[in-house]
Amino acid sequence: MLLFAYLKLQLVQIFLIFALVSFLLEKVLIKFHVRGSLLQEERQLLYGRQLRASAFNFMPCLSPRKMPSGNYSYFGVCNDIIRWVSEQFKMELIYVPINDADKVKIGLVPTLIKQMVKQEVDIIPFSFVVTPGLLLQIDCSIPLTVDDYHLLQPWPKEESRLTACIRPFSMTVWFVFLFSVIAVIVVMALFTHYGHQWGTDGNSKNFMNDIYYHTMYTITVITGQGNHISQKTKFSLRLVAGLWCLMMVIVVNAYTGTLMSYLTVPKLRPIVNTLAELAASSETQMTVDFELGKARMFLEATSGPNKVIGDSLRNNPQLLIKGSSTEGVKNVLQRGSTYFANRMLVNYFLAMDIKSHQECRMTYSDSIPFIEYYSLGLPKNGRHNSIINHDLQYLWESGLLFFWVLQYTPNVDKCMVGKIKPKEKMSIMTLEDLSSAFALLGIGIGASMFVFLLEMIAFSKVTRRIKIRP
């Protein structure tokens, strides 16, 4: 009886759980059905209506293109988004150009906001960075992209190859090497000189002759010409000579192996990779878009590298561009400035430059620890903002937006310093490659001519003294 009562209780519990799950599932389905119905009704309210969008020129977001008929068509990432929205809601897309006079007077961003406030447009296809001040005037869509920032700068110049012969070793290594040569010459000369005094075989007892002889020996070993030491010499002298030969095998092979890369592979000057390096640089200055708000982080800074950059911008107002990213690129190419811009802009302008020029004229730094979220502009408290955001969320999740971005910003890694692929074919060495060797030869010839001139002067003085003597 107890077992039967227990089983009956378990069946009742299972039935109650099943009934509860069915009830909750029904509520959820009803809720989703109601929400889906409301969204569908909201979407149907937009069917056939006009979608007025702001028209302006700001690539890669949006740019006009004149057709043979005289009309304008638009292209860019923002155009793709707006066209997708209009097709999603079956709306007629109409572009409303901004007032050029207002753009010149107050700038691009204030002009776009002015259009929305005046209810001249229903959506602004621009990459707005959401700020409290902006939200007082318009609403913004969900964030569609997130971008980090880079420093777009001129392609670095190659380091001069006139010093290629000394670059394989640091100056410290060269000083130690020179000291070692002198030390070996002196030690071997001392061993030889005192060997003469102690009665060992030798033809000269002049210490300077020993210095000269062992100088020639060390130089021939360094240059790989070969030399010998008599078996009759003391073991101490042969030990020093053997250690010197062993050391030169290591040093000379390390030098010649590294020298080849310095002669054949161009070495570029280091680029600016951080804001601290930019602030300390005397060769380049920052250029930044004043309208989009990024300049404020430098102009309002009170300490650190940002303050140094802000002072530079105040002293050079021509580097504060206004509403036109192409001006930033012009400053990079013509003034040698460094443009602080997001990855999309950097990749776009590099791609456009590669199309018109075979070689890279610009490069970009590593990622700067600064990111921004970008949204479209919507009417303040607009009735259809929620349904538009709902479908934009679907667009973002589908990955289609990132596909469009890649169409305008292809891979430009080949213009990033450090990612250049080596040449597949060996190229002949040019005069520029060997300029350091010829420069060294020229310096040597010049030095020998100077010494020869001193010798001639000394000889002439000696002959005059001899003639003057009675």
Secondary structure in CASP SS format (residue, H / E / C, confidence):
PFRMAT SS
TARGET T0000
AUTHOR 0000-0000-0000
METHOD secondary structure of the structure
MODEL  1
M C 1.00
L H 1.00
L H 1.00
F H 1.00
A H 1.00
Y H 1.00
L H 1.00
K H 1.00
L H 1.00
Q H 1.00
L H 1.00
V H 1.00
Q H 1.00
I H 1.00
F H 1.00
L H 1.00
I H 1.00
F H 1.00
A H 1.00
L H 1.00
V H 1.00
S H 1.00
F H 1.00
L H 1.00
L H 1.00
E H 1.00
K H 1.00
V H 1.00
L H 1.00
I H 1.00
K H 1.00
F H 1.00
H H 1.00
V H 1.00
R H 1.00
G H 1.00
S H 1.00
L H 1.00
L H 1.00
Q H 1.00
E H 1.00
E H 1.00
R H 1.00
Q H 1.00
L H 1.00
L H 1.00
Y C 1.00
G C 1.00
R C 1.00
Q E 1.00
L E 1.00
R E 1.00
A E 1.00
S E 1.00
A E 1.00
F C 1.00
N C 1.00
F E 1.00
M C 1.00
P C 1.00
C C 1.00
L E 1.00
S E 1.00
P E 1.00
R E 1.00
K E 1.00
M C 1.00
P C 1.00
S C 1.00
G C 1.00
N C 1.00
Y E 1.00
S E 1.00
Y E 1.00
F E 1.00
G C 1.00
V H 1.00
C H 1.00
N H 1.00
D H 1.00
I H 1.00
I H 1.00
R H 1.00
W H 1.00
V H 1.00
S H 1.00
E H 1.00
Q H 1.00
F C 1.00
K C 1.00
M C 1.00
E E 1.00
L E 1.00
I E 1.00
Y E 1.00
V E 1.00
P E 1.00
I C 1.00
N C 1.00
D H 1.00
A H 1.00
D H 1.00
K H 1.00
V H 1.00
K H 1.00
I H 1.00
G C 1.00
L H 1.00
V H 1.00
P H 1.00
T H 1.00
L H 1.00
I H 1.00
K H 1.00
Q H 1.00
M H 1.00
V H 1.00
K C 1.00
Q C 1.00
E C 1.00
V C 1.00
D C 1.00
I E 1.00
I E 1.00
P E 1.00
F E 1.00
S E 1.00
F E 1.00
V E 1.00
V C 1.00
T C 1.00
P H 1.00
G H 1.00
L H 1.00
L H 1.00
L C 1.00
Q C 1.00
I C 1.00
D E 1.00
C E 1.00
S C 1.00
I C 1.00
P C 1.00
L C 1.00
T E 1.00
V E 1.00
D E 1.00
D E 1.00
Y E 1.00
H E 1.00
L E 1.00
L E 1.00
Q E 1.00
P E 1.00
W C 1.00
P C 1.00
K C 1.00
E E 1.00
E C 1.00
S C 1.00
R H 1.00
L H 1.00
T H 1.00
A C 1.00
C C 1.00
I C 1.00
R C 1.00
P C 1.00
F C 1.00
S C 1.00
M H 1.00
T H 1.00
V H 1.00
W H 1.00
F H 1.00
V H 1.00
F H 1.00
L H 1.00
F H 1.00
S H 1.00
V H 1.00
I H 1.00
A H 1.00
V H 1.00
I H 1.00
V H 1.00
V H 1.00
M H 1.00
A H 1.00
L H 1.00
F H 1.00
T H 1.00
H H 1.00
Y H 1.00
G H 1.00
H H 1.00
Q H 1.00
W C 1.00
G C 1.00
T C 1.00
D C 1.00
G C 1.00
N C 1.00
S C 1.00
K C 1.00
N C 1.00
F H 1.00
M H 1.00
N H 1.00
D H 1.00
I H 1.00
Y H 1.00
Y H 1.00
H H 1.00
T H 1.00
M H 1.00
Y H 1.00
T H 1.00
I H 1.00
T H 1.00
V H 1.00
I H 1.00
T C 1.00
G C 1.00
Q C 1.00
G C 1.00
N C 1.00
H C 1.00
I C 1.00
S C 1.00
Q C 1.00
K C 1.00
T C 1.00
K C 1.00
F H 1.00
S H 1.00
L H 1.00
R H 1.00
L H 1.00
V H 1.00
A H 1.00
G H 1.00
L H 1.00
W H 1.00
C H 1.00
L H 1.00
M H 1.00
M H 1.00
V H 1.00
I H 1.00
V H 1.00
V H 1.00
N H 1.00
A H 1.00
Y H 1.00
T H 1.00
G H 1.00
T H 1.00
L H 1.00
M H 1.00
S H 1.00
Y H 1.00
L H 1.00
T H 1.00
V C 1.00
P C 1.00
K C 1.00
L E 1.00
R C 1.00
P C 1.00
I C 1.00
V C 1.00
N C 1.00
T C 1.00
L H 1.00
A H 1.00
E H 1.00
L H 1.00
A H 1.00
A H 1.00
S C 1.00
S C 1.00
E C 1.00
T C 1.00
Q C 1.00
M E 1.00
T E 1.00
V E 1.00
D E 1.00
F C 1.00
E C 1.00
L C 1.00
G C 1.00
K C 1.00
A C 1.00
R H 1.00
M H 1.00
F H 1.00
L H 1.00
E C 1.00
A C 1.00
T C 1.00
S C 1.00
G H 1.00
P H 1.00
N H 1.00
K H 1.00
V H 1.00
I H 1.00
G H 1.00
D H 1.00
S H 1.00
L H 1.00
R H 1.00
N H 1.00
N C 1.00
P H 1.00
Q H 1.00
L H 1.00
L E 1.00
I E 1.00
K C 1.00
G C 1.00
S C 1.00
S H 1.00
T H 1.00
E H 1.00
G H 1.00
V H 1.00
K H 1.00
N H 1.00
V H 1.00
L H 1.00
Q H 1.00
R H 1.00
G C 1.00
S C 1.00
T E 1.00
Y E 1.00
F E 1.00
A E 1.00
N E 1.00
R H 1.00
M H 1.00
L H 1.00
V H 1.00
N H 1.00
Y H 1.00
F H 1.00
L H 1.00
A H 1.00
M H 1.00
D H 1.00
I H 1.00
K H 1.00
S H 1.00
H C 1.00
Q C 1.00
E C 1.00
C C 1.00
R C 1.00
M E 1.00
T E 1.00
Y E 1.00
S C 1.00
D C 1.00
S C 1.00
I E 1.00
P E 1.00
F E 1.00
I E 1.00
E E 1.00
Y E 1.00
Y E 1.00
S E 1.00
L E 1.00
G E 1.00
L E 1.00
P C 1.00
K C 1.00
N C 1.00
G C 1.00
R C 1.00
H C 1.00
N H 1.00
S H 1.00
I H 1.00
I H 1.00
N H 1.00
H H 1.00
D H 1.00
L H 1.00
Q H 1.00
Y H 1.00
L H 1.00
W H 1.00
E H 1.00
S H 1.00
G C 1.00
L H 1.00
L H 1.00
F H 1.00
F H 1.00
W H 1.00
V H 1.00
L H 1.00
Q H 1.00
Y H 1.00
T C 1.00
P C 1.00
N C 1.00
V C 1.00
D H 1.00
K H 1.00
C H 1.00
M C 1.00
V C 1.00
G C 1.00
K C 1.00
I C 1.00
K C 1.00
P C 1.00
K C 1.00
E C 1.00
K C 1.00
M C 1.00
S C 1.00
I C 1.00
M C 1.00
T C 1.00
L C 1.00
E C 1.00
D C 1.00
L C 1.00
S H 1.00
S H 1.00
A H 1.00
F H 1.00
A H 1.00
L H 1.00
L H 1.00
G H 1.00
I H 1.00
G H 1.00
I H 1.00
G H 1.00
A H 1.00
S H 1.00
M H 1.00
F H 1.00
V H 1.00
F H 1.00
L H 1.00
L H 1.00
E H 1.00
M H 1.00
I H 1.00
A H 1.00
F H 1.00
S H 1.00
K H 1.00
V H 1.00
T H 1.00
R H 1.00
R H 1.00
I H 1.00
K H 1.00
I H 1.00
R C 1.00
P C 1.00
END
